[in-house]
Amino acid sequence: MAGIELALAVRQQLGIGRVLPLGGPADGSWITERAAAAVLRAAVGTTAGMRLGALRLTVADPAAGTPAVPPPPSALPPGPLRITADLRAPDDRPLPGAADELRAALLAAADRELGLVVGSVDLRISGLLTADEEPAATDTGAGREPAATETGAPPETGGAPQDGTEGQPDGPDSLAAVVLGVPGVAGLAPALGGRSRALRPHGGHVLIQLATAPGRRALDVARAVRLAVAAAQCAPETIAVLVTAVGRG
């Protein structure tokens, strides 16, 4: 049984991709690659008539920074990210100009929609689009559209705290109630492993996994959650936030 549960947890971890730093070392926040890639794809759309293929995000320099709080399991350290993507470009316009337009769109979306610190965008032209081909974003790997949560269930938006918040004080002073009361939080949304908990206390530290509401920058919501939890009556010593899904209007 333990082996089956481990295999399920590994498969789910592969499904959400890497756990990427959100903001800088002092922000104590991360986001799943799957959630981030879906937002970038939607924001870019069919920029310059190009078709986006595989999209990946990773830290450009794994030794770039040390987080201010304990990170989520297998999370990458804080530091500028590198976006790599394959694309098919129109055959009727100069490739350097088309690639520059897409690169600018990815950088703008990463900052405006998410709050990712991106150091570079590497694009690879994998083919050309003829005039009679419809440009459309492809659905590949970490760029898949995420469900409301990575587990496929809708985020917990109210009522009793989700599984895993037992042992915390009941009522309005509970950490779950504090998190759900922060503007921009769509709900608690666990993603790390088959038996993951949305609020994972460990000693004096807590990891909070959540989904953000449409129209809210992911980093701004994560910062607001950390401030609210730190001010709560039952505040832990350190707080980390993992954004597992990003709402879009």
Backbone as CSV, one residue per row, in Angstrom:
resi,resn,N_x,N_y,N_z,CA_x,CA_y,CA_z,C_x,C_y,C_z
1,MET,0.830,-1.212,0.000,0.000,0.000,0.000,0.859,1.255,0.000
2,ALA,1.927,1.244,0.812,2.799,2.414,0.864,3.427,2.682,-0.498
3,GLY,3.802,1.612,-1.222,4.393,1.782,-2.541,3.420,2.389,-3.532
4,ILE,2.139,1.977,-3.457,1.121,2.525,-4.349,0.909,4.006,-4.068
5,GLU,0.834,4.372,-2.783,0.642,5.774,-2.426,1.813,6.630,-2.877
6,LEU,3.038,6.081,-2.761,4.210,6.814,-3.214,4.168,7.029,-4.720
7,ALA,3.786,5.989,-5.457,3.704,6.112,-6.914,2.671,7.151,-7.320
8,LEU,1.530,7.167,-6.644,0.502,8.167,-6.941,1.007,9.569,-6.659
9,ALA,1.718,9.729,-5.548,2.249,11.043,-5.194,3.272,11.513,-6.216
10,VAL,4.109,10.597,-6.696,5.123,10.957,-7.692,4.457,11.367,-8.998
11,ARG,3.437,10.603,-9.425,2.741,10.936,-10.666,2.075,12.306,-10.568
12,GLN,1.487,12.596,-9.405,0.844,13.895,-9.246,1.879,15.010,-9.242
13,GLN,3.029,14.788,-8.589,4.084,15.800,-8.583,4.566,16.085,-9.995
14,LEU,4.703,15.025,-10.817,5.102,15.227,-12.203,4.039,16.018,-12.953
15,GLY,2.777,15.825,-12.610,1.696,16.523,-13.276,1.710,18.016,-13.032
16,ILE,2.108,18.447,-11.859,2.114,19.882,-11.564,3.424,20.525,-12.000
17,GLY,4.403,19.713,-12.412,5.681,20.275,-12.850,6.542,20.722,-11.678
18,ARG,7.448,21.629,-11.968,8.342,22.130,-10.931,7.594,23.054,-9.982
19,VAL,8.142,23.210,-8.779,7.616,24.182,-7.822,8.536,25.392,-7.887
20,LEU,8.037,26.477,-8.462,8.860,27.625,-8.836,8.774,28.748,-7.805
21,PRO,9.872,29.491,-7.607,9.820,30.643,-6.706,8.927,31.743,-7.276
22,LEU,8.139,32.339,-6.423,7.253,33.438,-6.803,7.738,34.678,-6.074
23,GLY,8.192,35.677,-6.818,8.795,36.841,-6.185,10.253,36.575,-5.846
24,GLY,10.723,37.177,-4.751,12.114,37.054,-4.348,12.300,36.214,-3.099
25,PRO,13.538,36.109,-2.599,13.824,35.277,-1.428,13.022,35.646,-0.191
26,ALA,12.689,36.920,-0.009,11.968,37.357,1.190,10.470,37.123,1.097
27,ASP,9.954,36.757,-0.083,8.509,36.635,-0.247,7.935,35.326,0.272
28,GLY,8.761,34.307,0.442,8.277,33.048,1.001,7.137,32.433,0.215
29,SER,7.159,32.590,-1.104,6.036,32.140,-1.932,6.541,31.364,-3.141
30,TRP,5.725,30.407,-3.560,6.043,29.570,-4.724,4.781,29.352,-5.540
31,ILE,4.942,28.825,-6.753,3.827,28.512,-7.624,4.168,27.262,-8.416
32,THR,3.175,26.440,-8.713,3.443,25.254,-9.514,3.688,25.663,-10.971
33,GLU,4.556,24.931,-11.623,4.861,25.225,-13.022,3.613,25.086,-13.891
34,ARG,2.792,24.111,-13.584,1.582,23.907,-14.381,0.669,25.131,-14.309
35,ALA,0.473,25.671,-13.113,-0.385,26.844,-12.969,0.214,28.050,-13.681
36,ALA,1.520,28.254,-13.525,2.176,29.404,-14.149,2.148,29.304,-15.665
37,ALA,2.437,28.124,-16.204,2.480,27.951,-17.659,1.115,28.178,-18.285
38,ALA,0.049,27.739,-17.616,-1.290,27.939,-18.154,-1.630,29.420,-18.259
39,VAL,-1.232,30.189,-17.251,-1.485,31.634,-17.279,-0.703,32.293,-18.412
40,LEU,0.547,31.918,-18.576,1.362,32.502,-19.638,0.775,32.182,-21.010
41,ARG,0.335,30.954,-21.204,-0.261,30.580,-22.482,-1.504,31.417,-22.778
42,ALA,-2.362,31.543,-21.780,-3.604,32.283,-21.992,-3.329,33.757,-22.253
43,ALA,-2.359,34.321,-21.550,-2.056,35.742,-21.713,-1.423,36.025,-23.068
44,VAL,-0.588,35.107,-23.532,0.079,35.299,-24.815,-0.878,35.061,-25.975
45,GLY,-1.763,34.040,-25.839,-2.717,33.741,-26.896,-2.020,33.418,-28.201
46,THR,-2.420,34.102,-29.253,-1.824,33.879,-30.571,-1.007,35.105,-30.981
47,THR,-0.190,35.585,-30.057,0.642,36.750,-30.324,1.417,36.587,-31.629
48,ALA,1.346,37.603,-32.439,2.083,37.651,-33.714,1.733,36.487,-34.631
49,GLY,0.559,35.852,-34.395,0.136,34.758,-35.260,0.949,33.500,-35.090
50,MET,1.597,33.335,-33.933,2.457,32.175,-33.722,1.739,31.086,-32.941
51,ARG,2.214,29.880,-33.074,1.663,28.735,-32.351,2.687,28.278,-31.319
52,LEU,2.316,28.383,-30.053,3.224,28.039,-28.962,3.173,26.544,-28.688
53,GLY,4.335,25.929,-28.595,4.426,24.505,-28.290,4.793,24.271,-26.842
54,ALA,5.769,23.412,-26.596,6.190,23.100,-25.236,6.681,24.355,-24.529
55,LEU,6.297,24.501,-23.271,6.684,25.666,-22.466,7.177,25.175,-21.124
56,ARG,8.372,25.590,-20.738,8.956,25.156,-19.473,9.533,26.355,-18.728
57,LEU,9.506,26.259,-17.399,10.099,27.295,-16.552,11.035,26.629,-15.556
58,THR,12.187,27.237,-15.342,13.121,26.739,-14.348,13.955,27.900,-13.847
59,VAL,14.666,27.686,-12.754,15.546,28.721,-12.217,16.823,28.754,-13.031
60,ALA,17.207,29.942,-13.468,18.395,30.074,-14.299,19.656,29.676,-13.552
61,ASP,19.735,30.021,-12.282,20.896,29.692,-11.452,20.401,29.059,-10.160
62,PRO,20.487,27.710,-10.018,19.972,27.037,-8.828,20.597,27.515,-7.523
63,ALA,21.754,28.176,-7.592,22.416,28.666,-6.381,22.178,30.155,-6.175
64,ALA,21.130,30.688,-6.808,20.939,32.140,-6.823,20.539,32.722,-5.482
65,GLY,19.746,32.016,-4.699,19.259,32.627,-3.467,18.847,31.601,-2.427
66,THR,18.636,32.075,-1.207,18.177,31.242,-0.102,16.844,31.791,0.389
67,PRO,15.800,30.969,0.440,14.503,31.475,0.866,14.505,31.883,2.336
68,ALA,13.668,32.855,2.666,13.590,33.350,4.032,12.862,32.376,4.952
69,VAL,12.081,31.455,4.376,11.319,30.480,5.154,11.538,29.099,4.557
70,PRO,11.228,28.025,5.297,11.355,26.683,4.719,10.495,26.549,3.469
71,PRO,11.058,26.041,2.374,10.313,25.938,1.111,9.421,24.708,1.083
72,PRO,8.480,24.632,0.147,7.706,23.404,-0.056,8.622,22.268,-0.492
73,PRO,8.178,21.039,-0.332,8.983,19.898,-0.783,9.353,20.019,-2.255
74,SER,10.608,19.782,-2.568,11.184,19.779,-3.920,11.117,21.132,-4.615
75,ALA,10.859,22.203,-3.868,10.777,23.531,-4.490,12.149,24.008,-4.947
76,LEU,12.153,24.746,-6.059,13.382,25.363,-6.535,13.683,26.610,-5.699
77,PRO,14.956,26.948,-5.527,15.317,28.108,-4.703,14.973,29.412,-5.402
78,PRO,14.851,30.501,-4.643,14.553,31.800,-5.263,15.656,32.226,-6.216
79,GLY,15.264,32.867,-7.270,16.214,33.357,-8.266,15.495,33.620,-9.566
80,PRO,16.099,34.416,-10.455,15.482,34.693,-11.750,15.194,33.406,-12.511
81,LEU,14.054,33.363,-13.176,13.638,32.183,-13.916,14.040,32.278,-15.384
82,ARG,14.133,31.122,-15.999,14.330,31.044,-17.445,13.097,30.373,-18.050
83,ILE,12.481,31.032,-19.008,11.378,30.447,-19.758,11.934,29.900,-21.067
84,THR,11.634,28.655,-21.366,12.016,28.072,-22.648,10.743,27.608,-23.348
85,ALA,10.659,27.867,-24.625,9.445,27.519,-25.358,9.767,27.199,-26.809
86,ASP,8.991,26.263,-27.357,9.026,25.971,-28.790,7.874,26.717,-29.454
87,LEU,8.079,27.138,-30.680,7.008,27.835,-31.386,7.112,27.623,-32.880
88,ARG,5.971,27.749,-33.521,5.905,27.782,-34.980,5.512,29.193,-35.371
89,ALA,6.275,29.780,-36.260,6.093,31.184,-36.618,5.553,31.307,-38.034
90,PRO,4.872,32.424,-38.330,4.364,32.637,-39.687,5.517,32.685,-40.688
91,ASP,5.239,32.174,-41.877,6.290,32.159,-42.896,6.330,33.453,-43.712
92,ASP,5.465,34.415,-43.346,5.399,35.640,-44.131,5.936,36.861,-43.386
93,ARG,6.693,36.634,-42.306,7.272,37.764,-41.594,8.634,37.377,-41.048
94,PRO,9.527,38.344,-40.811,10.873,38.020,-40.313,10.811,37.298,-38.967
95,LEU,11.538,36.218,-38.851,11.511,35.427,-37.623,12.027,36.189,-36.401
96,PRO,13.127,36.956,-36.498,13.599,37.672,-35.294,12.542,38.614,-34.715
97,GLY,11.813,39.322,-35.562,10.793,40.234,-35.071,9.643,39.508,-34.406
98,ALA,9.212,38.389,-34.993,8.128,37.601,-34.405,8.540,37.036,-33.048
99,ALA,9.771,36.521,-32.973,10.253,35.970,-31.713,10.378,37.045,-30.652
100,ASP,10.848,38.234,-31.024,10.967,39.332,-30.059,9.597,39.729,-29.517
101,GLU,8.576,39.714,-30.367,7.228,40.077,-29.926,6.690,39.058,-28.924
102,LEU,6.916,37.783,-29.194,6.467,36.750,-28.271,7.246,36.813,-26.957
103,ARG,8.543,37.048,-27.051,9.369,37.155,-25.840,8.869,38.294,-24.949
104,ALA,8.568,39.436,-25.556,8.069,40.577,-24.792,6.726,40.261,-24.142
105,ALA,5.859,39.528,-24.864,4.548,39.171,-24.323,4.682,38.229,-23.127
106,LEU,5.594,37.277,-23.210,5.815,36.354,-22.098,6.359,37.088,-20.871
107,LEU,7.312,37.977,-21.073,7.872,38.738,-19.950,6.815,39.606,-19.295
108,ALA,5.997,40.267,-20.097,4.964,41.140,-19.544,3.930,40.337,-18.760
109,ALA,3.505,39.197,-19.295,2.508,38.377,-18.609,3.054,37.789,-17.314
110,ALA,4.314,37.363,-17.334,4.919,36.790,-16.134,4.915,37.783,-14.978
111,ASP,5.174,39.048,-15.283,5.185,40.074,-14.235,3.776,40.530,-13.884
112,ARG,2.971,40.831,-14.880,1.653,41.435,-14.661,0.664,40.447,-14.028
113,GLU,0.636,39.223,-14.488,-0.356,38.261,-14.037,0.096,37.456,-12.813
114,LEU,1.406,37.218,-12.709,1.892,36.295,-11.688,2.826,36.930,-10.663
115,GLY,3.758,37.763,-11.121,4.787,38.271,-10.227,6.047,37.430,-10.268
116,LEU,6.252,36.709,-11.362,7.472,35.919,-11.528,8.642,36.832,-11.895
117,VAL,9.808,36.516,-11.360,11.032,37.222,-11.738,11.689,36.412,-12.856
118,VAL,11.663,36.930,-14.071,12.179,36.201,-15.234,13.447,36.878,-15.736
119,GLY,14.517,36.117,-15.813,15.782,36.657,-16.278,15.998,36.501,-17.763
120,SER,15.397,35.451,-18.361,15.604,35.222,-19.785,14.460,34.403,-20.360
121,VAL,14.246,34.579,-21.666,13.258,33.790,-22.407,13.961,33.215,-23.628
122,ASP,14.077,31.905,-23.672,14.738,31.223,-24.780,13.681,30.584,-25.675
123,LEU,13.654,30.988,-26.937,12.669,30.490,-27.885,13.346,29.660,-28.971
124,ARG,12.693,28.583,-29.355,13.207,27.729,-30.423,12.157,27.625,-31.516
125,ILE,12.511,28.012,-32.728,11.600,27.904,-33.862,11.566,26.449,-34.318
126,SER,10.419,25.806,-34.130,10.314,24.387,-34.487,9.662,24.171,-35.845
127,GLY,9.182,25.242,-36.464,8.562,25.106,-37.779,7.919,26.413,-38.204
128,LEU,7.396,26.419,-39.426,6.763,27.609,-39.974,5.280,27.339,-40.230
129,LEU,4.479,28.396,-40.088,3.055,28.330,-40.356,2.769,28.967,-41.710
130,THR,2.047,28.265,-42.532,1.639,28.836,-43.808,0.393,29.686,-43.617
131,ALA,0.047,30.450,-44.613,-1.057,31.402,-44.492,-2.392,30.722,-44.225
132,ASP,-2.562,29.461,-44.643,-3.849,28.795,-44.461,-3.938,28.005,-43.162
133,GLU,-2.913,28.083,-42.319,-2.940,27.395,-41.035,-3.411,28.342,-39.947
134,GLU,-4.314,27.852,-39.074,-4.822,28.658,-37.971,-3.828,28.635,-36.828
135,PRO,-3.318,29.806,-36.380,-2.459,29.807,-35.205,-3.260,29.486,-33.963
136,ALA,-2.775,28.557,-33.161,-3.462,28.194,-31.914,-2.446,27.640,-30.949
137,ALA,-2.676,27.911,-29.677,-1.765,27.388,-28.653,-1.945,25.884,-28.553
138,THR,-0.848,25.154,-28.493,-0.913,23.715,-28.317,-0.955,23.396,-26.840
139,ASP,-1.306,22.162,-26.538,-1.477,21.724,-25.155,-0.415,20.683,-24.875
140,THR,0.686,21.102,-24.259,1.826,20.213,-24.099,2.371,20.283,-22.681
141,GLY,2.457,19.145,-22.036,3.141,19.054,-20.755,2.645,20.044,-19.734
142,ALA,3.632,20.815,-19.164,3.320,21.719,-18.066,2.438,22.858,-18.499
143,GLY,2.193,23.017,-19.820,1.345,24.098,-20.264,-0.131,23.755,-20.257
144,ARG,-0.516,22.583,-19.763,-1.919,22.233,-19.773,-2.725,23.165,-18.887
145,GLU,-3.981,23.340,-19.258,-4.889,24.134,-18.451,-5.133,23.426,-17.128
146,PRO,-4.868,24.063,-15.979,-5.112,23.379,-14.730,-6.585,23.391,-14.378
147,ALA,-6.991,22.390,-13.632,-8.331,22.414,-13.074,-8.356,23.428,-11.943
148,ALA,-9.500,23.561,-11.287,-9.596,24.520,-10.190,-8.548,24.213,-9.140
149,THR,-8.265,22.944,-8.942,-7.122,22.540,-8.134,-6.437,21.421,-8.883
150,GLU,-5.187,21.117,-8.504,-4.453,20.067,-9.204,-5.039,18.692,-8.914
151,THR,-5.868,18.542,-7.911,-6.460,17.257,-7.609,-7.753,17.049,-8.365
152,GLY,-8.221,18.082,-9.098,-9.441,17.953,-9.860,-10.676,18.378,-9.090
153,ALA,-10.581,18.623,-7.790,-11.719,19.045,-6.993,-11.751,20.557,-6.904
154,PRO,-12.940,21.141,-6.726,-12.993,22.592,-6.593,-12.313,23.035,-5.320
155,PRO,-11.722,24.238,-5.306,-11.060,24.699,-4.095,-12.043,24.888,-2.957
156,GLU,-11.565,24.716,-1.745,-12.378,24.924,-0.552,-12.501,26.420,-0.316
157,THR,-13.715,26.933,-0.408,-13.903,28.380,-0.321,-14.601,28.828,0.941
158,GLY,-14.989,27.928,1.781,-15.644,28.345,3.007,-16.042,27.140,3.829
159,GLY,-16.756,27.369,4.922,-17.180,26.286,5.792,-16.030,25.762,6.606
160,ALA,-16.094,24.459,6.943,-15.067,23.858,7.779,-13.758,23.802,7.044
161,PRO,-12.625,23.904,7.746,-11.326,23.789,7.095,-11.184,22.450,6.394
162,GLN,-10.372,22.430,5.316,-10.120,21.201,4.590,-9.380,20.203,5.439
163,ASP,-9.386,18.962,4.963,-8.607,17.914,5.614,-7.179,18.369,5.795
164,GLY,-6.645,18.199,6.966,-5.274,18.604,7.213,-5.189,19.826,8.091
165,THR,-6.318,20.484,8.369,-6.286,21.631,9.259,-6.740,21.244,10.662
166,GLU,-6.992,19.941,10.892,-7.367,19.515,12.231,-6.249,19.849,13.209
167,GLY,-6.632,20.159,14.420,-5.629,20.487,15.431,-5.406,21.966,15.539
168,GLN,-5.895,22.744,14.552,-5.804,24.179,14.636,-7.061,24.683,15.334
169,PRO,-7.023,25.848,15.958,-8.189,26.336,16.669,-9.375,26.492,15.741
170,ASP,-10.589,26.139,16.251,-11.795,26.340,15.478,-12.199,27.802,15.537
171,GLY,-13.127,28.195,14.643,-13.653,29.543,14.691,-12.882,30.493,13.815
172,PRO,-13.232,31.803,13.920,-12.661,32.800,13.020,-11.164,32.997,13.168
173,ASP,-10.598,32.543,14.280,-9.160,32.720,14.482,-8.336,31.578,13.910
174,SER,-8.982,30.560,13.340,-8.220,29.453,12.746,-7.458,29.949,11.532
175,LEU,-6.360,29.321,11.242,-5.560,29.734,10.092,-6.328,29.586,8.786
176,ALA,-7.119,28.526,8.681,-7.889,28.343,7.450,-8.856,29.497,7.237
177,ALA,-9.541,29.913,8.300,-10.486,31.018,8.177,-9.763,32.310,7.822
178,VAL,-8.577,32.494,8.372,-7.795,33.690,8.057,-7.432,33.707,6.579
179,VAL,-6.950,32.576,6.073,-6.553,32.497,4.667,-7.741,32.752,3.752
180,LEU,-8.859,32.102,4.046,-10.037,32.242,3.191,-10.621,33.647,3.237
181,GLY,-10.281,34.420,4.255,-10.771,35.781,4.353,-9.929,36.811,3.630
182,VAL,-8.808,36.389,3.071,-7.931,37.326,2.363,-8.472,37.575,0.963
183,PRO,-8.666,38.841,0.562,-9.130,39.128,-0.798,-8.190,38.527,-1.848
184,GLY,-8.769,37.889,-2.843,-7.973,37.275,-3.896,-7.754,35.792,-3.716
185,VAL,-8.113,35.238,-2.547,-8.002,33.798,-2.326,-9.289,33.134,-2.786
186,ALA,-9.193,32.264,-3.778,-10.369,31.544,-4.273,-10.680,30.341,-3.405
187,GLY,-9.689,29.812,-2.732,-9.897,28.659,-1.872,-8.595,27.971,-1.541
188,LEU,-8.668,27.001,-0.634,-7.518,26.165,-0.302,-7.439,25.053,-1.335
189,ALA,-6.246,24.793,-1.859,-6.118,23.884,-3.000,-4.831,23.088,-2.896
190,PRO,-4.837,21.943,-2.188,-3.623,21.142,-2.053,-3.223,20.491,-3.362
191,ALA,-1.912,20.336,-3.570,-1.429,19.740,-4.821,-0.258,18.790,-4.619
192,LEU,0.429,18.865,-3.499,1.669,18.103,-3.335,1.391,16.709,-2.802
193,GLY,1.183,15.773,-3.715,1.028,14.383,-3.318,-0.421,14.005,-3.083
194,GLY,-0.695,12.712,-3.169,-2.061,12.222,-3.065,-2.713,12.481,-1.727
195,ARG,-1.937,12.615,-0.653,-2.520,12.846,0.664,-2.125,14.223,1.183
196,SER,-1.924,15.137,0.242,-1.495,16.478,0.602,-2.582,17.202,1.379
197,ARG,-2.160,18.133,2.224,-3.066,18.952,3.008,-2.882,20.407,2.615
198,ALA,-3.980,21.130,2.573,-3.907,22.527,2.159,-3.100,23.362,3.142
199,LEU,-3.253,23.095,4.416,-2.443,23.741,5.446,-1.604,22.655,6.110
200,ARG,-0.289,22.797,5.992,0.598,21.752,6.491,1.492,22.317,7.593
201,PRO,1.032,22.271,8.847,1.863,22.764,9.947,2.970,21.763,10.280
202,HIS,4.131,22.264,10.586,5.252,21.416,10.980,6.112,22.207,11.948
203,GLY,6.018,21.863,13.224,6.725,22.648,14.223,6.155,24.057,14.248
204,GLY,7.016,25.033,14.102,6.567,26.416,14.090,6.348,26.967,12.693
205,HIS,6.280,26.076,11.689,6.147,26.505,10.301,4.846,25.982,9.718
206,VAL,4.264,26.724,8.755,3.094,26.226,8.044,3.243,26.522,6.551
207,LEU,2.882,25.532,5.736,2.814,25.689,4.290,1.347,25.772,3.906
208,ILE,0.980,26.827,3.180,-0.408,27.057,2.781,-0.511,26.899,1.262
209,GLN,-1.347,25.984,0.812,-1.561,25.765,-0.618,-2.926,26.328,-0.990
210,LEU,-2.941,27.187,-2.008,-4.183,27.895,-2.313,-4.326,28.178,-3.803
211,ALA,-5.555,28.525,-4.183,-5.872,28.994,-5.527,-6.235,30.468,-5.450
212,THR,-5.854,31.218,-6.455,-6.163,32.649,-6.474,-7.380,32.928,-7.349
213,ALA,-8.042,34.036,-7.063,-9.247,34.432,-7.789,-8.881,35.167,-9.076
214,PRO,-9.785,35.188,-10.038,-9.526,35.924,-11.285,-9.263,37.405,-11.017
215,GLY,-8.369,37.973,-11.833,-8.083,39.395,-11.722,-7.113,39.761,-10.629
216,ARG,-6.515,38.764,-9.990,-5.578,39.023,-8.898,-4.193,38.502,-9.253
217,ARG,-3.188,39.344,-9.050,-1.809,38.931,-9.290,-1.402,37.930,-8.211
218,ALA,-0.871,36.792,-8.634,-0.595,35.694,-7.712,0.331,36.117,-6.571
219,LEU,1.390,36.855,-6.877,2.338,37.252,-5.842,1.683,38.184,-4.827
220,ASP,0.834,39.093,-5.288,0.164,40.011,-4.373,-0.737,39.260,-3.399
221,VAL,-1.434,38.237,-3.889,-2.295,37.435,-3.019,-1.455,36.669,-2.008
222,ALA,-0.365,36.059,-2.473,0.500,35.299,-1.566,1.071,36.194,-0.471
223,ARG,1.493,37.384,-0.825,2.013,38.313,0.176,0.941,38.686,1.190
224,ALA,-0.276,38.945,0.699,-1.367,39.320,1.601,-1.714,38.183,2.556
225,VAL,-1.658,36.955,2.060,-1.936,35.793,2.919,-0.885,35.674,4.011
226,ARG,0.369,35.830,3.653,1.428,35.713,4.651,1.295,36.801,5.724
227,LEU,0.948,38.009,5.313,0.765,39.087,6.282,-0.422,38.806,7.194
228,ALA,-1.514,38.325,6.637,-2.711,38.058,7.431,-2.478,36.926,8.427
229,VAL,-1.822,35.861,7.983,-1.561,34.727,8.867,-0.566,35.119,9.964
230,ALA,0.420,35.925,9.599,1.402,36.371,10.600,0.757,37.225,11.686
231,ALA,-0.335,37.904,11.346,-1.017,38.769,12.318,-2.099,38.032,13.100
232,ALA,-2.355,36.769,12.765,-3.419,36.020,13.420,-3.033,35.631,14.841
233,GLN,-4.052,35.368,15.637,-3.825,34.979,17.036,-3.030,33.692,17.132
234,CYS,-3.261,32.777,16.174,-2.593,31.476,16.194,-1.425,31.437,15.216
235,ALA,-0.773,32.570,14.989,0.266,32.672,13.963,1.440,31.734,14.235
236,PRO,1.897,31.018,13.208,3.123,30.217,13.337,4.347,31.115,13.262
237,GLU,5.499,30.523,13.486,6.741,31.311,13.443,7.097,31.702,12.014
238,THR,6.933,30.780,11.077,7.245,31.059,9.669,6.103,30.561,8.791
239,ILE,5.947,31.208,7.629,4.814,30.926,6.749,5.315,30.870,5.308
240,ALA,4.925,29.826,4.592,5.192,29.725,3.160,3.871,29.538,2.432
241,VAL,3.786,30.076,1.225,2.576,29.957,0.414,2.935,29.291,-0.907
242,LEU,2.116,28.345,-1.320,2.256,27.715,-2.627,0.959,27.929,-3.408
243,VAL,1.051,28.656,-4.513,-0.097,28.888,-5.386,-0.184,27.698,-6.349
244,THR,-1.299,26.979,-6.295,-1.446,25.778,-7.114,-2.398,25.954,-8.292
245,ALA,-3.173,27.024,-8.297,-4.077,27.318,-9.416,-4.329,28.817,-9.431
246,VAL,-4.447,29.376,-10.632,-4.667,30.811,-10.798,-5.942,31.016,-11.593
247,GLY,-6.910,31.716,-11.001,-8.178,31.948,-11.680,-8.032,32.999,-12.767
248,ARG,-8.826,32.829,-13.826,-8.819,33.804,-14.905,-10.248,34.148,-15.245
249,GLY,-10.513,35.419,-15.426,-11.855,35.865,-15.726,-12.187,35.744,-17.202
